[in-house]
Every structure is written in structure tokens, then in C-alpha cells.
Amino acid sequence: MHETRGGEMSVLGEVPFGLYYGGVDTTCLFIALAGAYARRTNDYGTIRALWPHLIAAAGWMSDYGDSNGDGLIDYARAADTGLSNQGWKDSEDSIFHADGRFPKGPVALLEVQGYAFAAWKALAEMGAALGDGRALEWAARAEALRALVEDRYWMEDEGFYAIALDGDGEQCRAVASNAGHLLFMGLPSHERARRVTRRMLTAEFRSGWGLRTLAKGQARFNPMSYHNGSVWPHDTALAAAGMARYGERRAVAMLLGEIYGSAAHFQMRLPELFCGFVRETGEPPIAYPVACLPQAWAAGSVFLMMQSVLGLSIDAAEGLVEVNNPTLPAGLDRLSITRLKVGDGVIDLHFQRLNGHVVVMPRERSGAVNLRATG
């Protein structure tokens, strides 16, 4: 499902959102989220209960998500009342070629292939834990998809990934934040991830308040647009977490500081999005007039970014908390995390800046939980 809305317009059919399934990404994300939940909690009772639904979701990816048999998840609007674009950037002008042309369908979005890659990997991990004999097949599908994306979406001259492929298999060569989601899912090679990170940290993307959805100078760029130059906190957070996944910590701490600065101007209630104008001395971020405020994934973005700068990961099955090369944003020298649940155990962690480095110290703990600090 993409969204559901009540109200007069939905009831009368003037908008399709009474119960609307025009979302190509949600099925992949359902499986990926289940895998993340399993790693974080080791709650395989819940996973067993969900297993028939997860298998059904995988069946949709195999049998319906790929309309033209090229191995990629794609979409095309089935009715005139539906959305033209069916990823998270669902405005009608959000996906386009480098010259501004809109693509013919079916469209295969870059980030959705990352979600599908994560879904197949998660299914393989969960399947192995549950003794499902298809686990190796699912792992192979993930690696095959990785190779396909690297081959078809990479733009060597740009040092970046294309935002999508159109119905003819042609790259939509717009340079957009979608590539940050690919980093978050861990699909790119380290070298390509480094090049994407380097470009996303330039003034093309960085507004000073977060990362823009579209690089400055691209066709259709507009800092006041919904998806073509605005800043979405969740989008910035996913890109930042992706950078951190490949070892970039200091830049992520910088981005966290920028998002915190934005939140301070919105009374600590992060909106869905705000405008992507360059940060000016003494000037606040420019609000997007009809943005939802507060908004759930904007609020959640802060926790993902904090986890990323701390290099914090949890393996509940092993009872292990791993902290890899932690850092803290400027102006924050100490941070405590209390009652962090890991399986049946609980641990308190204290981070502190000492002699230019950030160190982590365990405090109270109970149950079978261990800390491993590296970097």
C-alpha cells in the first residue's frame, strides 16, 4: 500500500487514496524491515508468524514487480487517476531525463533496486535461521541484482548512479539523492560509494540545512519544489547512514549538526520537508508551506543519524553491541544511552570526546550482552 486517506474526496472517488496500492517500493521494504527487526531483536517467533506473508511478498517481487523480465522492479501507472511516479518521490515531475524529458514506462527506480537487494538478502538470512532450503537461492538473487544495478545504472562520467531506467532501458541521467538510499542498503562497491559520497557532500547537494533531493544545476532543479531540490530529513538521514556504512563518520556528524540546526528553527519538530535554499548567516531554513509538521519519518531520522555517527550496530542473536569508530557532532562532547535492550540483556553506554577522539565506555549492564569497540 502507498497510502490511505479518509475524507470526502476519497469517499467520492475524486482522489484514489481511499486505499491506494500505487507503491512499487513498499513490498520490498516490508521484507527488508523484517530482516532488520530479526537482526535487532532475534525475535523469530514474530518472524515465523510473518513467514507466509514474507514469502508472498517475495512472490510479488518475482512474479509481478518486474513487468518486462529484465530483472529489475519497475512500475507503470495503470489508471489515469493513479500516480505517475510510484516511489517515495511520487510527484509527477520527480523522475526525468537529464534534459528534463519525462520517461516512458515502465520505470525502474534506482533506490527500489537497493530495497529489493536488501529484501533478498534479508530473506536469505531469515530463511537460513529458519532452516528454509531456499536461502541460498535468495542470497544468489541478491548478488545477481547487485551486479545488474552496477552494470546498468552507473554513470562513469558523472561518478554517480542514474535516478532510473526508462521503458527502453535508457538511463534517466538526473543526479539525485536516490543514490544515497542505495548506499544505505549496502549495494555499491566501496569505490563507487566513495565517489557518490564525495559528490553528495559538495554544494550541489548540501544546502547547509541538509541534503537536497536533487543536485543544484540539474534540469527541473528548484529549491522550492516538493522533490526536485527541497530537503527531506529522512532522505538526508538515509544518505548519511549509507555514507557511514562505508566508513564516513565525520561528514555524517556534520550533516547531523545541520539537521539539528534545522530542527531548532522548527521548535524541535522536524517537518516533512523544507526548502533547499543555501544557508545564509542569520537566516533560518525556509519552510515548505504545506509540509506535514510533525511528521513520523522526519522525527525518526534523528535516531538513525545518531546511530550512524556512533557506528552502533546490534546483533541480538550474539548478544553483541558493536561500536565502530564513533564520532560526535560539533558542540556535543558527551552522550549517554541508557537501558539499550539487546536480546534478553540490557546495557548503558557512555560516549565522550577525549583528546580529539570519541571513546565509548559501558556502564550498567545485565544479562548476556557484550560490547565490542573498534576503530
KANOR-V247951 format. One record per residue. N is the residue number from 1. RES is the residue in three letters. D_CENTER is the distance of its C-alpha to the mean C-alpha in Angstrom with 1 decimal. Layout:
n=N res=RES d_center=D_CENTER
n=N res=RES d_center=D_CENTER
This chain:
n=1 res=MET d_center=18.0
n=2 res=HIS d_center=16.3
n=3 res=GLU d_center=18.3
n=4 res=THR d_center=21.8
n=5 res=ARG d_center=24.1
n=6 res=GLY d_center=27.7
n=7 res=GLY d_center=30.3
n=8 res=GLU d_center=33.1
n=9 res=MET d_center=31.2
n=10 res=SER d_center=29.3
n=11 res=VAL d_center=32.5
n=12 res=LEU d_center=34.4
n=13 res=GLY d_center=32.0
n=14 res=GLU d_center=31.5
n=15 res=VAL d_center=27.7
n=16 res=PRO d_center=26.2
n=17 res=PHE d_center=23.9
n=18 res=GLY d_center=26.3
n=19 res=LEU d_center=24.2
n=20 res=TYR d_center=22.0
n=21 res=TYR d_center=20.3
n=22 res=GLY d_center=19.1
n=23 res=GLY d_center=15.5
n=24 res=VAL d_center=14.8
n=25 res=ASP d_center=11.4
n=26 res=THR d_center=12.3
n=27 res=THR d_center=14.6
n=28 res=CYS d_center=12.4
n=29 res=LEU d_center=9.9
n=30 res=PHE d_center=13.2
n=31 res=ILE d_center=14.3
n=32 res=ALA d_center=11.2
n=33 res=LEU d_center=11.4
n=34 res=ALA d_center=15.1
n=35 res=GLY d_center=14.9
n=36 res=ALA d_center=12.9
n=37 res=TYR d_center=15.5
n=38 res=ALA d_center=18.3
n=39 res=ARG d_center=17.5
n=40 res=ARG d_center=17.3
n=41 res=THR d_center=20.4
n=42 res=ASN d_center=22.4
n=43 res=ASP d_center=23.3
n=44 res=TYR d_center=24.4
n=45 res=GLY d_center=26.6
n=46 res=THR d_center=23.7
n=47 res=ILE d_center=22.3
n=48 res=ARG d_center=25.8
n=49 res=ALA d_center=26.1
n=50 res=LEU d_center=22.8
n=51 res=TRP d_center=23.7
n=52 res=PRO d_center=25.6
n=53 res=HIS d_center=22.7
n=54 res=LEU d_center=20.2
n=55 res=ILE d_center=22.8
n=56 res=ALA d_center=23.2
n=57 res=ALA d_center=19.6
n=58 res=ALA d_center=19.9
n=59 res=GLY d_center=23.0
n=60 res=TRP d_center=21.4
n=61 res=MET d_center=19.0
n=62 res=SER d_center=22.2
n=63 res=ASP d_center=24.7
n=64 res=TYR d_center=23.1
n=65 res=GLY d_center=19.6
n=66 res=ASP d_center=21.3
n=67 res=SER d_center=24.1
n=68 res=ASN d_center=25.8
n=69 res=GLY d_center=25.7
n=70 res=ASP d_center=23.9
n=71 res=GLY d_center=21.4
n=72 res=LEU d_center=18.4
n=73 res=ILE d_center=16.8
n=74 res=ASP d_center=18.1
n=75 res=TYR d_center=19.3
n=76 res=ALA d_center=22.4
n=77 res=ARG d_center=23.7
n=78 res=ALA d_center=26.4
n=79 res=ALA d_center=28.2
n=80 res=ASP d_center=29.1
n=81 res=THR d_center=27.8
n=82 res=GLY d_center=24.3
n=83 res=LEU d_center=21.3
n=84 res=SER d_center=21.4
n=85 res=ASN d_center=17.7
n=86 res=GLN d_center=15.8
n=87 res=GLY d_center=12.1
n=88 res=TRP d_center=10.2
n=89 res=LYS d_center=12.4
n=90 res=ASP d_center=15.4
n=91 res=SER d_center=18.2
n=92 res=GLU d_center=21.0
n=93 res=ASP d_center=20.8
n=94 res=SER d_center=17.1
n=95 res=ILE d_center=17.5
n=96 res=PHE d_center=20.6
n=97 res=HIS d_center=22.5
n=98 res=ALA d_center=23.3
n=99 res=ASP d_center=26.5
n=100 res=GLY d_center=24.9
n=101 res=ARG d_center=26.0
n=102 res=PHE d_center=24.1
n=103 res=PRO d_center=23.5
n=104 res=LYS d_center=25.5
n=105 res=GLY d_center=23.9
n=106 res=PRO d_center=22.6
n=107 res=VAL d_center=19.3
n=108 res=ALA d_center=16.8
n=109 res=LEU d_center=13.5
n=110 res=LEU d_center=11.9
n=111 res=GLU d_center=8.2
n=112 res=VAL d_center=10.1
n=113 res=GLN d_center=12.0
n=114 res=GLY d_center=9.2
n=115 res=TYR d_center=8.6
n=116 res=ALA d_center=12.4
n=117 res=PHE d_center=12.8
n=118 res=ALA d_center=11.1
n=119 res=ALA d_center=13.2
n=120 res=TRP d_center=16.3
n=121 res=LYS d_center=15.9
n=122 res=ALA d_center=15.5
n=123 res=LEU d_center=18.4
n=124 res=ALA d_center=20.4
n=125 res=GLU d_center=20.0
n=126 res=MET d_center=20.9
n=127 res=GLY d_center=23.6
n=128 res=ALA d_center=25.2
n=129 res=ALA d_center=25.4
n=130 res=LEU d_center=27.0
n=131 res=GLY d_center=29.3
n=132 res=ASP d_center=28.1
n=133 res=GLY d_center=29.7
n=134 res=ARG d_center=26.9
n=135 res=ALA d_center=24.5
n=136 res=LEU d_center=25.6
n=137 res=GLU d_center=25.2
n=138 res=TRP d_center=21.6
n=139 res=ALA d_center=20.9
n=140 res=ALA d_center=22.8
n=141 res=ARG d_center=20.8
n=142 res=ALA d_center=17.6
n=143 res=GLU d_center=19.4
n=144 res=ALA d_center=21.0
n=145 res=LEU d_center=17.8
n=146 res=ARG d_center=16.6
n=147 res=ALA d_center=20.0
n=148 res=LEU d_center=19.9
n=149 res=VAL d_center=16.7
n=150 res=GLU d_center=18.1
n=151 res=ASP d_center=21.4
n=152 res=ARG d_center=20.6
n=153 res=TYR d_center=17.8
n=154 res=TRP d_center=18.7
n=155 res=MET d_center=20.9
n=156 res=GLU d_center=23.1
n=157 res=ASP d_center=24.8
n=158 res=GLU d_center=21.7
n=159 res=GLY d_center=20.1
n=160 res=PHE d_center=16.8
n=161 res=TYR d_center=15.3
n=162 res=ALA d_center=16.5
n=163 res=ILE d_center=14.4
n=164 res=ALA d_center=16.1
n=165 res=LEU d_center=19.4
n=166 res=ASP d_center=22.0
n=167 res=GLY d_center=24.6
n=168 res=ASP d_center=26.8
n=169 res=GLY d_center=24.2
n=170 res=GLU d_center=24.3
n=171 res=GLN d_center=21.4
n=172 res=CYS d_center=20.1
n=173 res=ARG d_center=20.3
n=174 res=ALA d_center=18.5
n=175 res=VAL d_center=16.5
n=176 res=ALA d_center=13.3
n=177 res=SER d_center=10.0
n=178 res=ASN d_center=8.5
n=179 res=ALA d_center=9.4
n=180 res=GLY d_center=7.1
n=181 res=HIS d_center=4.2
n=182 res=LEU d_center=7.5
n=183 res=LEU d_center=8.2
n=184 res=PHE d_center=5.6
n=185 res=MET d_center=7.3
n=186 res=GLY d_center=10.5
n=187 res=LEU d_center=12.1
n=188 res=PRO d_center=13.9
n=189 res=SER d_center=17.2
n=190 res=HIS d_center=17.6
n=191 res=GLU d_center=19.7
n=192 res=ARG d_center=17.4
n=193 res=ALA d_center=14.5
n=194 res=ARG d_center=17.1
n=195 res=ARG d_center=18.1
n=196 res=VAL d_center=14.7
n=197 res=THR d_center=14.3
n=198 res=ARG d_center=17.9
n=199 res=ARG d_center=17.5
n=200 res=MET d_center=14.5
n=201 res=LEU d_center=16.7
n=202 res=THR d_center=19.6
n=203 res=ALA d_center=21.0
n=204 res=GLU d_center=19.7
n=205 res=PHE d_center=16.2
n=206 res=ARG d_center=17.2
n=207 res=SER d_center=19.1
n=208 res=GLY d_center=20.1
n=209 res=TRP d_center=18.2
n=210 res=GLY d_center=14.6
n=211 res=LEU d_center=13.0
n=212 res=ARG d_center=14.1
n=213 res=THR d_center=12.4
n=214 res=LEU d_center=15.3
n=215 res=ALA d_center=17.4
n=216 res=LYS d_center=20.8
n=217 res=GLY d_center=23.6
n=218 res=GLN d_center=21.8
n=219 res=ALA d_center=23.6
n=220 res=ARG d_center=22.8
n=221 res=PHE d_center=21.4
n=222 res=ASN d_center=22.3
n=223 res=PRO d_center=21.0
n=224 res=MET d_center=22.1
n=225 res=SER d_center=20.3
n=226 res=TYR d_center=17.7
n=227 res=HIS d_center=15.1
n=228 res=ASN d_center=17.2
n=229 res=GLY d_center=17.3
n=230 res=SER d_center=16.4
n=231 res=VAL d_center=14.1
n=232 res=TRP d_center=11.4
n=233 res=PRO d_center=10.8
n=234 res=HIS d_center=7.5
n=235 res=ASP d_center=6.4
n=236 res=THR d_center=8.5
n=237 res=ALA d_center=7.3
n=238 res=LEU d_center=3.8
n=239 res=ALA d_center=6.4
n=240 res=ALA d_center=9.0
n=241 res=ALA d_center=7.9
n=242 res=GLY d_center=7.7
n=243 res=MET d_center=11.1
n=244 res=ALA d_center=12.4
n=245 res=ARG d_center=11.9
n=246 res=TYR d_center=14.3
n=247 res=GLY d_center=16.7
n=248 res=GLU d_center=16.1
n=249 res=ARG d_center=16.9
n=250 res=ARG d_center=19.1
n=251 res=ALA d_center=17.0
n=252 res=VAL d_center=14.2
n=253 res=ALA d_center=17.2
n=254 res=MET d_center=18.3
n=255 res=LEU d_center=15.1
n=256 res=LEU d_center=15.2
n=257 res=GLY d_center=18.8
n=258 res=GLU d_center=18.1
n=259 res=ILE d_center=15.9
n=260 res=TYR d_center=18.6
n=261 res=GLY d_center=21.2
n=262 res=SER d_center=19.6
n=263 res=ALA d_center=19.7
n=264 res=ALA d_center=23.3
n=265 res=HIS d_center=24.3
n=266 res=PHE d_center=22.9
n=267 res=GLN d_center=24.9
n=268 res=MET d_center=21.9
n=269 res=ARG d_center=20.4
n=270 res=LEU d_center=17.2
n=271 res=PRO d_center=17.3
n=272 res=GLU d_center=14.8
n=273 res=LEU d_center=15.3
n=274 res=PHE d_center=18.1
n=275 res=CYS d_center=19.9
n=276 res=GLY d_center=19.0
n=277 res=PHE d_center=22.6
n=278 res=VAL d_center=23.4
n=279 res=ARG d_center=24.1
n=280 res=GLU d_center=27.8
n=281 res=THR d_center=30.0
n=282 res=GLY d_center=31.0
n=283 res=GLU d_center=28.8
n=284 res=PRO d_center=26.0
n=285 res=PRO d_center=22.7
n=286 res=ILE d_center=23.8
n=287 res=ALA d_center=22.7
n=288 res=TYR d_center=21.6
n=289 res=PRO d_center=24.5
n=290 res=VAL d_center=23.1
n=291 res=ALA d_center=19.7
n=292 res=CYS d_center=19.3
n=293 res=LEU d_center=20.2
n=294 res=PRO d_center=19.2
n=295 res=GLN d_center=16.1
n=296 res=ALA d_center=14.2
n=297 res=TRP d_center=10.5
n=298 res=ALA d_center=12.0
n=299 res=ALA d_center=14.2
n=300 res=GLY d_center=11.7
n=301 res=SER d_center=9.7
n=302 res=VAL d_center=12.9
n=303 res=PHE d_center=13.1
n=304 res=LEU d_center=9.9
n=305 res=MET d_center=11.2
n=306 res=MET d_center=14.6
n=307 res=GLN d_center=13.8
n=308 res=SER d_center=12.4
n=309 res=VAL d_center=15.5
n=310 res=LEU d_center=17.7
n=311 res=GLY d_center=16.6
n=312 res=LEU d_center=16.9
n=313 res=SER d_center=16.4
n=314 res=ILE d_center=18.5
n=315 res=ASP d_center=20.3
n=316 res=ALA d_center=22.2
n=317 res=ALA d_center=24.4
n=318 res=GLU d_center=25.7
n=319 res=GLY d_center=25.9
n=320 res=LEU d_center=24.2
n=321 res=VAL d_center=22.2
n=322 res=GLU d_center=21.3
n=323 res=VAL d_center=20.9
n=324 res=ASN d_center=20.4
n=325 res=ASN d_center=21.6
n=326 res=PRO d_center=20.7
n=327 res=THR d_center=21.0
n=328 res=LEU d_center=21.3
n=329 res=PRO d_center=20.9
n=330 res=ALA d_center=24.2
n=331 res=GLY d_center=26.5
n=332 res=LEU d_center=25.3
n=333 res=ASP d_center=27.6
n=334 res=ARG d_center=27.3
n=335 res=LEU d_center=24.8
n=336 res=SER d_center=25.6
n=337 res=ILE d_center=23.6
n=338 res=THR d_center=26.1
n=339 res=ARG d_center=26.4
n=340 res=LEU d_center=23.2
n=341 res=LYS d_center=23.7
n=342 res=VAL d_center=23.5
n=343 res=GLY d_center=25.1
n=344 res=ASP d_center=28.5
n=345 res=GLY d_center=28.5
n=346 res=VAL d_center=27.7
n=347 res=ILE d_center=27.4
n=348 res=ASP d_center=27.4
n=349 res=LEU d_center=26.0
n=350 res=HIS d_center=27.2
n=351 res=PHE d_center=25.7
n=352 res=GLN d_center=28.1
n=353 res=ARG d_center=28.5
n=354 res=LEU d_center=31.7
n=355 res=ASN d_center=33.3
n=356 res=GLY d_center=30.2
n=357 res=HIS d_center=28.1
n=358 res=VAL d_center=26.0
n=359 res=VAL d_center=27.4
n=360 res=VAL d_center=26.6
n=361 res=MET d_center=29.4
n=362 res=PRO d_center=29.5
n=363 res=ARG d_center=31.6
n=364 res=GLU d_center=32.5
n=365 res=ARG d_center=31.5
n=366 res=SER d_center=32.7
n=367 res=GLY d_center=32.4
n=368 res=ALA d_center=31.2
n=369 res=VAL d_center=28.3
n=370 res=ASN d_center=28.2
n=371 res=LEU d_center=26.5
n=372 res=ARG d_center=25.9
n=373 res=ALA d_center=25.4
n=374 res=THR d_center=25.0
n=375 res=GLY d_center=24.7
